[in-house]
Amino acid sequence: MSYAIVVSGGRQFKAEEGRHLRVPTLEAKPGDLIKLAPVLALFKGEGASEIGKPEVSGAHMEAKVLRHGRAAKVVNYKYKRRKGYHRKVGHRQNFTEVLVTKLVAGN
């Protein structure tokens, strides 16, 4: 089992071939093939690994865009007792769902 740690939208994701990932919104249409980099670490079978300083040179992840969507609503409720103060705010984060097709090792 090999996997990589990739960065997208300032967040780190564990990417394995054939796995679906929800990454922050990307400017790509469903069906497009994209390349995500940088790769921070590559872990191959049998305990072999390659850790980047800060990234693995030449490594990237190839993925197919499946769809765009919005996550479930997160509700933030503020309340101060005996003051008559309360505020309710909701937020839905946009995402792009991708299917990891290939992990390309560096040089």
Summary of the structure (lengths in Angstrom):
residues: 107
radius of gyration: 18.5
end to end distance: 20.5
largest distance: 64.0
contacts: 282
relative contact order: 0.30
helix: 0%
strand: 60%
